[in-house]
Amino acid sequence: MDGAVLRDCLARAFEGRTTFPETVARMVEAGVERYAADLTRLEKVHYGVDGSTHAELIPLADPPAVPDVFSAEGVRAAISASQRGEIGYPEFLREIMLAGTASYVAYLVGRKVVYAGRNGDFHVEPFPAPTEDRAMRVGGILETAIYAADPRRAADFYRRLFHFPTLLETERLIALGVAGRHVLLLFAEGGSSGLAPVPGGSGTIPPHGGRAGGGHFAFAIAAEDVEGWRGRLESEGVAIEGEATWPGGARSLYFRDPDGNLAELMTPGFWKLA
């Protein structure tokens, strides 16, 4: 996650220069999975899909005391006023605090916000449905495909190293889940040269293909975990073929899978995605 992007999101929200959907879109692009706002400490902690965290102070002047009685109706009223553009973010925070909100967590992937009171009462608010005039956005790269001479051997390699869950397994491909929001597809070399039926669905998938061992991709890791991953690779007998330190301080470890595809473990700091 890029702290400068998150600071800018917070500043724009307080200055009334952005909307909640715009802020969510920027945070998702920056790799945020969820964020938690502690309205007692006036602190917001962002949690990245790569396991990293970033905290920012909430610059709310003259914050009201949070009562011990929670009003879900008061929270909903503040949300509605914010969505109609009647109040800005600072006033929204004051209103939900007066309604008894001591903290809230926004789940960007799950598209909901949970508002909690001091004694365990809570209200769950789904994200607003997209409006028809909203500019359409791509939410990210969902699938990455590589080709393997033996997909089961390749899947065993990635499951052993990273404990990726298996989402789908057929003769043609094996799909592995990555970090809860990405999919690594392991296709049999030459197995997608013609039209393929949709597993369990309808329609056909157009042909595509590539040779085994011709792919390259990177997994995101936290900066503090570089040495831990180095130890994991070495303990599994996987040779580290190269290392790099990038402008901005990002670091990379390179290794190959059983088919020769070049995989990379990369820390934040190089790609400025906001």
N, C-alpha and C positions, 0 to 999 in steps of 0.2 A: 504494500500500500504506500501511496505517496502522501506524506503528511501535509505537504503544501497544498495539495488538492483538497484534502479534508478541511484544512483551515480556511481555505477559500470558500468551500461550501457553507461552512458555518457563518463566515463573515457576510456572504451574500444573503443568507437566510435572515440574519439580523438586520441587514440594510434593506430588505424587501426587494432584492434584485433577482430573486429566483423563486420557483415554486417547488412544492414538495416532490411532484413527479420528476422535475428536472434534477433536483438534488439526488433522488434515488438513482436515476439513470447514470449520473456522474460517479456516484459511489460504486455502483455495480461495475462500471468500466474500470474503476480504480482497484477492484478486487475485494470490495467489502462484502462480507456475508451478512452481517448484522451489526447493529450498534445499540449500546445501552446508555441511557441518560439517567444519572443519579441527580435528582433535583434537590437533595439535601446538601451534597457536596458541590453541586453545580459543576459536574464533570460528565463528559461524554466519552465513552470508550468504544472504539471501532474494532471489530474482529474480522480479520481477513480470511479468505478462503484458503490461504497458505498457512494459517495458524498464527500469523503475526497479529499484534495489537497496536493501536495508536490512541492516545488519550488527548483530549482538548478540554480546556476549561470553558464553561458556558458563561459568556459575559453578560449575564442578566443583572441589570441594576435594580436595587431595592426589591429583592425577591420576597414574596409573601411567605409567611409561615404555612406549612402544610398541616391542615387539621387531621385529627385521627379518624374522622368519619369520611368515608369514600363515597362520592356521588357519581355513579356511572352516567346518570342523566346529565350532570354538569360537564363531564368529559365529552359526551356526545355533542352537547351544545357548542362547546369550544371547537370541536373538530368541524362541525357544520359551518360555523362562522368563518373558520380559516379557509375551508374549501370554497366558500362564496366570495372570498377576498375581502371580508369585512374587518378582519384583524390580521396583523402580521405575526411573525413567529415569536417575538418577545411577549406580546400580549397573549398569544396562544399559551405559552408556557405559564404565564401568571394565572390564566383562567383554569388550566388543568390542575395547577398547584392548589388553588383555592377550592377546587372540587375534590381535593384529597389525594392527588397523585404524587407519590413519593419517588417514583421511578417509572421508566417505560423502556421497552425493548422493541426496536423495529427490525423485523426479519425481512430482509430485502428479497431473498430467494423465495421464502414462504409467503411474501406479500401480505403481511399483517403486522399490527402493532399491539402489544400487550401493555396496558396501563395498570399499575399496581399501587394500592394504598399501603398505609403503614401497618395495617393489621391483616394483610393477606387478601383483601378484596381486590378484584381486578375486572377489567373490561377489555375484550378483544375486538379490535376494529380492523376489518379487512381493508386493504388498499382500495382506493376508488377505482372503479372500472375505467379503462381508457376511453377518452372521448373521441368522437369521430374525426374531429379536426386536429387531433394530436399528431404531431410529426412522427411517422413510424421510425422505429429504431431497430437495428440488429442487436440482439442481446448478448452476442459473443459467439465464439467458435464452439459449437456443441460437440462435434465429432472430429477426431483425428484418425485417419486410416493409414495403416502400414500393411505390408504384404510379407507373408511368411511361408517358407517351404512346408512347415508343420505348425499350424496355428495352435495346436494343443501344447506343443513344446514351448512356443512363445508365450502362451497364456500362463503356463506354469512358472516361467521365468519372472513375469511381472507380478503374478500373485505372490510368489515367494519373496521378492524384494520389497514390494509395496503393500501387500495384503489387499489389492484391489478386488472388489466383489465382482462376480460374474453376473452380467445382466442378461446375456443371451448366448446360446451355444448351438450352432448348427454345423453341418458338414462344410458349409461355405465360409463361415466366419465365427469368431468369438468376440463378444463385446464386454469390455471391462469398465466399471464405473471408476471415475477419478474425482476425488474431493467432493462428491455429491452433486456435481453440476457439469461434468465433462464426461465424454465417452471415448475410450480408446478401442478402435476397431481393428481386429487382427484378421485379415482376409487371407485365404489360401491363395498362393501364387497361381495365377491363371484361372482361378475359380469364378471370376466375375467378368469374363470376356463376352458373355451374352446376357440377354434379358433374364432377370431373376424375379421370382415371385416374392411378394412381401410376406414374411413369416407371420402367420396368424392374422393377416389382414387381406386387403385387396389391392389390385394394381400390380405393376411391375417396376423394377428398378433398372435404369439404363446401365449398359456395360461400362466398366472402368477397369483399370488394372495398372500394375507396375511390377517390377521385378523385386523379389525378396532381397532385402538388404540395402535398398536404395533410399530409405527414408531418413529424415532427421526431425526431431521435435524436442521440446524442453518441458520439464516439469518444474513448477514453481516450488521453492522451499524457503524457509525462514533463514535469515543470515546467521543466526546463532546455531543452526543445525548442520552447517557444512561439515564439521569434523565428525559429527555423529553419522552422517550419511557416508562419509568416506570410510568409516569403520564398518558400516553395514555392507557396503560393496565389497570391501576386502574380506570380510568374514564369509561372504557368499562366493568368494573366488572370482569376482567380477573385476577385471583389470580397469583401472582408471587410465584412459587413453590420453587425456589432455586436461589441462586446467587453464582458466583465464580469469583475469581481473579486468573489469570493464570501466570505462569512464563513468564516474558517479559512484564507484565502489562496489558494484555488483560482481559476484563471483560465480564461476561455472565449473562444474565437474562433468567430463565427458566419458561415456562408456558405450559399449555395443551390446546389443541383445544377441541371442543365438543365431539370428539370420544376418547379422552385420549392420542392422539399422543403428544409426548413431543417435543415442539418447543423451540428454543433457539435464542436469539439475542446476537451476539458476536462482540466485537470490534477487530480491528487489533492488532497484536503483538505476538500471540502465534505460529500460523502456519507459518513456513518459507518455502514458496512455490517456491522460485527462485532457 
